[in-house]
Each structure stands twice: as structure tokens, then as C-alpha cells.
């Protein structure tokens, strides 16, 4: 994998990874990036400081755990997280149809989180926050039972080499974490283009105390097609999806 100044993976000393001290995720962005190399670096820093875009990263995440509802003007009862929001197209569609809910989109590149925030502003959506973070950092920025739903559409299945499977986001340990971040009967909406990954993820969810449900177990009245899903459909590729619900009898938190 090649490194790029636009990704967190390129950050010096992997400051945003789980195998480091948790406090690292709240640090300032690396100082070695310039606007000439990556214009989104300055956009991200200035927008957070001046609150010109609904963006959050590093130091601006320190006090958010347990307080995300206060981030929104209407203090929504229910918060929905999208892991891997890309450029915000799907997130904005869903948020526009469900303005009573609060939406948080996370991604790992400066460009994606900046473009997600910019799209939300252009659509005058007040119920979206765009966050620079890794999906493996959720327990540091969300409190137990703080979320009502999680959307994970087409995460990287890491199919090219067998040894890459260890990089997949959805594993039993990850499912245990997000189960505790969800309210009872909270949901995870998962889609992938890989049947193998779907089977592996489904087993991880079920073994972690989830049960399979359907769209009626969410707040949404229709199925939303992501950018990747549209691209795969046009290529004649299949998709595999399910909605997983936290079982009230198994959830560890109220």
C-alpha cells in the first residue's frame, strides 16, 4: 500500500491507530503537511478552529464522548453513525430525509471528511457532523449506548491477498465494541460486494449478540444506494446486505 499525505495512515508514527496509547487520537494533525501538497489539511484545521464547516478531528473530539447530542441544535434523541462516509453523498441523502436524527460520518482521509462537511453545508443540513477518525477508535469517542444505529456500506474487503484479511474492519472484537456503543435494539446496516466477507461478518455479528432484522428495525423508509453500490450495480456485480439488531436479552448496557 502506498502512502499519501491525504490519509491518516501516512501520519508520522501512526498517531491515529489503536495499537498506540489512546490519547494519541486526540493529538493535533501532523505538522509536516502543507497546503501545496494537500489543500484539505488547512481546510480541516481552519474549519474546526473557526467552526465554518461541521468538522471535527483530534483535539476537537476530546470532550465529545457522551456529549454528542449537544453537538446538534435540536439535541436529537437518536444518533446515527456512518463508518466510511466517503464524500458524504449517501450520508447527506439519509440525513435530508430524516432531519429529526443526528448523523455523524467518519472517514480516514482529509479530503473525504472535508467534502462531506461541504456537501452538508451546501444542502443546508444542520444534522450532520463529519469526523476524521478510524473505525477502530470508536470506543474512545463514543460512550456506551450513545448510538441508535450504525451504517457500514462497502468497507474494504481486502481480497487481493489472503494475508490481508486481518485488515478487515468487521471482526468479533469490533462487533463486541459497537454492540456496547448501541442502545438496546440499536442496529447495524451492513453492505458489501463480497459474499465471503458478508458471511464472515454475519457470523461475527451473530456471535456477538446481534440478531438479523430488516429495514423496519431502523428509522428509514427506503433503501439507500451508496456511490460504490451504484458503481458495482452498473458493472453487474452483486451485493450482500443485512441489518443486525442488538438483542435486548444480550446487550450489556441499558
N, C-alpha and C positions, 0 to 999 in steps of 0.2 A: 504493500500500500504506500503510495507516495504521500508526502506531507505537503500541507498547504497552509499559508498563514490565515486562511479563512476558516479553519476548523480548530476545534478545541484540541484535537489530537496532536496538532502541531505546537501547542503551547509548551514552553520550556518546562521540563521536569514533570510533564503530565499533571499539571496542577488541578485538573478537574476530574481525576479518576478516583475510583472507590478505594484503590489499594494504598492511598495516601491518607494522612490524617484528615478527618472530616472537615476541619476548619479551612482546609485549602480551597474548598469550593466557594468560600466567601471572600477570597482574595481579589484584589484588583486585577484587571487584564494585564497580560504580559506587556512590558514597556517597549519591546523591540519592534513593534508593528508601526508602520507609517501609513498615512492616508494615500500616498502614491502606490504603495503595494496593495493595500486593502482599504478602500474608502469606507467600508462598513464599520471598521474599527472605530473611527472617530464619530460616526453617526451613532453607534451604540453608546459610547461614553457620554457624548454631549446630550443625547436624548434622555438618558437616565438622570443625568445631573440636572437638566433644565425641565424635565418632565414634558417634553414636546411630543414624545411618542409613548405608547403604553408598553414600555420595555423594562425588563429587569435582568440583572446579572449580578454575580459575585457579591460585593458589599451591600447591594440593594435587596438581597434575599435574606439577610441576617435575621430580621425581625418578622418575617412573613409566616413562619411555621405556626399554625394555629390561628393566624390572623388574616387569612386570605379573603374572607368575606368583606373585611373593612377596606380592601383594595378597590372595591366597586361602590359606586354611588348608591345603588339600590340595596346593598348588602344582601345579595341573593342567598336564599336558604341552601340551594344546591349548586355545587361547583363541579364542573366537568373538565377533566384534563385530557389533552391530546398529546401523546408521546410521538414525536416525529411529525411536527406540524408542517414541515417543508416550507412553502412560501405562503401558507395561510389560506389557500383557496377553499379547501373543504371546511376548515375551522370557521371561516367567515360565513359560509353558506349556512352552517348549522346554527351559529350564533345569531344570524339575522332572523332565522325562523323561530328562535327560542330566546327572546330578549329578557325573559324573566330569570334566566340562568346565567351564572358566571362561568366564563371559559378561560382556561389557561393552556396555552400551547407552548411546548418546549421543543427545542432543537439544538443541534450542536455546532451550527455554523453562524457566524456573524450575519452573513447575507440573508439567510433564511429567516432569522428572528426579526431582523430589521424590515424585511419585505412583508412579513406577516403583520407587524405593527403598522406599517404604512398602509397596507390594504385595509386594515380595520378602520383607520382614520379616514381613508377615502370613502368608506361606506358608512361613516358616522356611527360606528358601532362602539358603544360605551362598555360593553360587557365582555371584552377580550383583553387579556394581558399576554404578551409574548416574552418568553423566558429563555435565556441562554443557559442550558443545563443538559446533563446526560441522564438518560432514563434510569441509570443505576444509582442516581443520587437522590431519589425521591424521598427517602426516609429522613433526609436532612432538611428538607424544605417544606414538607407537609406533615401534619400531625395525624395521629390515629383517628380514623373515622371522619376526616375532614373533607373527603371527596365523595360525591354521589355516583360518579361514573368516570371511566377511563376509556379513551379511544386509541386504538393502536392499528393503524392501517398500513399494511405492506412494509413492515420493518425488513431490513436486510436479512435474507435467509441464509447468507454465507454458504452458498452451494458449490462454489468453484473448486474448493479443495476440502477433503474430508476433515482435515485438522482445523478448518476454520469454524466448524460447528460450535466450538467452545465460545465463539464470539457472539452467539445468538443472545438476544435480549431475554426472550421468554424461556425461563428455566424454572424449576421447582422453587429455588430460593427467591427468585424475583416474584413469583406468584404469591409466596408467603408474605412478602413485604407489601405488595399492593392490596392484598386481601385485608390487611390491617389498616391500610390508609382509607379503605372504603367503608361507608356506612353499611349497616345490615341491609341486605338486598340491593346493595350497590352493584353496578355492572361493569364489565369489561367488554367492549365491542372490538373484536379482533378479525382482521382480514389479511390474507396472504395469497401469493400466486403459487406457493409451493405446497403440494399435498403432504410431502414428508414433514415440513416444518409445522403445518397445521396439526397433523397427527401428534407430533411431539409436544406442541404447545397445548393441545386439548388435554392430553394426559397429565401435563403439569398442572393445568388449572383444576382439573377434577381431583387430582391427588392432594391439592392444596386447600380443598374445602369449597370449591365453586361447583355449581350445577349449571347445565346448559339451559338457556332460555331463548327468547326471541325478541323482536323489536318492541313487543308490548311490555317488556320488562324495562324499557328505557323511557325517556321523556319524548322520544322522537316519533313522528307520524309517518316518516318516509325513510327509505334507504338513500344514503348519500354516496355518490361516486367520487373517489379521490382522483387526483391527477394521474397517479400510477395505474389505478384501476381502469381509467379511460384508455390509457395507452396500451395496457395489456389486452383489453377487450378488442381494440382495433387490430391487434396482432393475432387475434383468435386464440389467446391464451385463457386458461381457466382461472377461477378464483375459488378460494375456500374461506368460509367465514362462519363465525358463530358469536353468540352473545353469552357470556358467562356471568352468573349471578352468585353473589356471596350468600351462602346458605345461612339463614338465621341461627340454625342449631349448631353451626360450626364456627361462626365468626368469633374472634377473641375479644372484640371490643363492642361496646354499646353504641 
